[in-house]
């Protein structure tokens, strides 16, 4: 195959075009560009038409928000690639789905740089900011059943400081779900699951969640539901309540455990301890749910480093994890202006340097793989999230 062969792939949930080895553009099922790989740099476009770039040089990761004029240039480049593909159908090497490609390209070419930029206004009519998702849910359909976090006092977290915790009224949630379906259009079919946002929507009583799950199943039928919940809130439901949610469509619960060291948890102002986390995960597994356990790498700096690793691995060894479960290791990012930053400065908690943080990651990774059975262990960079 020539190095200059024009490649096209029709995936179930996207279309990928590659005019050269140095350039790849991906489009969703509505025809909107969603990612580019150009000259060693990766770009991702959000539903709000914000574009973020990423490049790794010598092991160092750099991420930036692309200026609007540069984003429009990328939009035009993506459309140009699609026009080239449409103009030379006999010159394409189509690895899959050749019969569907013309319709996919026609949908792409229905967009302009102006209409793509205008998606931001449509997004803001449907969503408040979507702050964070677990990596396995980056391609999910986000439904904001609630806003913010009911606790919202962890010292390290700034995701929800700009919004008080609030639950959508039933009629408001239905309108929101219908708005999401309209915004996504055909692209909804390419998103495999629903994620209930924001920080801990599952804290709601099942009597309220019944409506939420019903609307999700009605508007997006057949898609499993996932969500965050914290140990403190989640353990208030017994196995029977969690089993009920599974019967309504809940598939996976993501839990920010952060560390197995109780002293560090208290220092982070995160309610619950290692014993509660172990009991809660056991309850979820008893209910037949998959879990994602999130641990932070480097949190607590030098003061807590040894205890953090030892106790976190000891906790993982107590959890009944298996195939379908996930353990995420998330490099800690100290947010300027956070309570954590102020507390660390006041009490002399020194952050780990790059080499020591990398060593702690290797220790946690090896230990997690040894203690987590058939569960998958993966990296979770919170700054790579784009919805």
Secondary structure, DSSP 4 states (H G I P E B T S, - for coil): --TT-EEEEE-SSEEEEEEETTEEEEEETTS-EEEEEETTEEEEE-TTS-EEEEEEETTEEEEEEPPHHHHHHHHHHHHHHHHHHHHTGGGEEEEE-HHHHHHHHHHHTT--HHHHHTHHHHHHHH--------GGGTTSEEEESEES-SS---TT--TTTTS--EE--HHHHHHHHHHHHHHHGGGGGG--EEEEESS-GGGS-HHHHHHHHHHHHHHSTT-EEEEE--HHHHTTS-HHHHHHHHHHTEEEEEEEEE-S-HHHHHHTT----HHHHHHHHHHHHHTT-EEEEEEEESTTHHHHHHHHHHHHHHHHHHS---TT-EEEEEE--PPTT-HHHHHHHHHT-PPPPHHHHHHHHHHHHHHHHHHSTT-EEEE--GGG---
